[in-house]
Amino acid sequence: MPYSNIDRVAIVTGSSSGIGLETALALARHGFYTYATMRNLNKSAMIQEIANKEELSLEVIQLNVDNDLSAKNAVHDIVSKKGRIDLLVNNAGYGLIGPIEDISIEDELKPQFETNLFGAVRIMQQVLPLMRQQKSGMIINVSSVGGLAGYPFSAAYCSTKFALEGLSESLSYEVEQFGINIILVEPGLVASDFHNNIRMATKKVAANSDSQYLQMMQKLFEEYKHVQELYQISAKEVAKAILDAAILDIPDQRYIVGKYSEMMVEQKMTMSDTEYYNMMKTQLFGGKL
Ligand SMILES: NC(=O)c1ccc[n+]([C@@H]2O[C@H](COP(=O)([O-])OP(=O)(O)OC[C@H]3O[C@@H](n4cnc5c(N)ncnc54)[C@H](OP(=O)(O)O)[C@@H]3O)[C@@H](O)[C@H]2O)c1
């Protein structure tokens, strides 16, 4: 028998702020019984207060996507209470910025993959056996325009999102037969704590005052501010796109969210590689390189 939204159980990772917080609220407002998960429960006050005020079916539980035991305990807790999971939104993530020369594989690149890619895999591996048994389920992976196009000094971040894209496309073929949909959401520039939470590479080749990398990064950050002013969307808009996908019986495989993402994808699809590359250089560095 089909389940109505009110019976449906959703998990959202990284719900302490931004897209995760807005998505958890949007799903709960739409009738999903929603587990808003976060690694640090001290950050739960805001979502908890809104949920209480609006009398939403929303519970906050602890989940650090980097940690096997945390993932296992969270999913076990939900399954023992609700007996089912209909929707997983893999949203937890952060950005790492710096020239690839500056990035420590051990201390920076692996942790970046640990959260943005392995974190998503970790939770998927916990929920997939149950979804297979249910013969239904949906997994929405929050990727990025950086999962479709490379950006200078974002090689680490983009590589995690490109990997998430490939993983999601591949997984779709494996689990469609069990009634499980794998969806990608690709926002561009979103107003959230993401920009404050960005980690900068700590090896400092780029910080030398005579470094060409430093000059490029400074130019990039200046241009980036203009692009941000023009195109930044709210976390609520991304949450709406996620909700729209979540309530469809036959959702699309990809949701490109916001004008910036739409524009970049269109340009990537219609231009030759060289045209696109040259256009990006002009856009990102003001054409002065
Ligand atoms: N903002 C953008 O411009 C943008 C654009 C495209 C895609 N995205 C993607 O959207 C997703 C959400 O980002 P956002 O913009 O909402 O940024 P945000 O406000 O910084 O939210 C990121 C969330 O991820 C959580 N998180 C980080 N590491 C975690 C871990 N190990 N375990 C559990 N939670 C963890 C953070 O928790 P803490 O509060 O504990 O740090 C926070 O709740 C990310 O995957 C990001 O890559 C963002």
The ligand as an ORCA input file, in Angstrom:
! r2SCAN-3c Opt
* xyz 0 1
  N      26.507     27.105      0.289
  C      26.800     26.886     -0.989
  O      27.132     27.830     -1.747
  C      26.690     25.487     -1.542
  C      26.649     25.342     -2.936
  C      26.546     24.069     -3.481
  C      26.488     22.973     -2.643
  N      26.537     23.128     -1.289
  C      26.504     21.913     -0.468
  O      25.382     21.977      0.384
  C      25.612     21.195      1.547
  C      25.197     21.999      2.772
  O      25.973     23.161      2.860
  P      25.417     24.551      3.415
  O      25.551     25.544      2.336
  O      24.112     24.379      4.073
  O      26.571     24.891      4.470
  P      26.562     24.944      6.090
  O      25.545     25.943      6.545
  O      27.988     25.132      6.475
  O      26.055     23.493      6.505
  C      26.881     22.362      6.442
  C      26.335     21.329      7.391
  O      27.148     20.155      7.291
  C      27.475     19.763      8.605
  N      28.634     18.905      8.690
  C      29.912     19.140      8.292
  N      30.678     18.073      8.580
  C      29.876     17.149      9.168
  C      30.068     15.850      9.712
  N      31.271     15.266      9.723
  N      28.996     15.180     10.215
  C      27.774     15.754     10.233
  N      27.543     16.996      9.779
  C      28.577     17.680      9.257
  C      27.646     21.068      9.370
  O      27.667     20.818     10.761
  P      28.413     21.791     11.811
  O      27.444     22.903     12.071
  O      28.639     20.917     12.992
  O      29.675     22.262     11.156
  C      26.416     21.792      8.864
  O      25.266     21.336      9.528
  C      27.087     20.811      1.513
  O      27.203     19.472      1.094
  C      27.678     21.754      0.482
  O      28.790     21.185     -0.161
  C      26.624     24.372     -0.723
*
